[in-house]
Amino acid sequence: MNTKEFENDLKDLVNRHSLEGMSDTADYVLARFLGDCLDAFTTAVNSRGLLVNESDLLPSEALFGFAAWASSLNPNNHWDDCALWAELVDKFCKENSLAPPRDNQPDFVMPPKERDKCSEPQ
């Protein structure tokens, strides 16, 4: 979603219905407020799983856990490669409004005990 475009559309809607006059608040302020309300609602909806069962792995935790495991498979890997994995997963999670990992994420992520050798392409 293009946030700026959405806020502009909200601003136009507020103007079209003269809603800024009800509270004597600028249309762009109301538009930003409404957009922030939607963001807060999305965060709440995506976080409600935390209230159901705290031992379940969150989608973002699974992605970060997989990235950590995958980036550790190559013994010649550099820290820069690990940082890139983390940046990519973080961007993906934010773009998809996934709830962020919890502080105790390592308690929930169980990487494979042995390094599996991937088969070579034929």
Protein Blocks (a to p, Z undefined) as FASTA:
>chain_A
ZZklmmmmmmmmmmmnommmmnopafklmmmmmmmmmmmmmmmmmmmmmmmommbccfkl
mmmmmmmmmmmmpmkbcfklmmmmmmmmmmmmmmnopacddfklmmmpccdfbdcddddd
ZZ
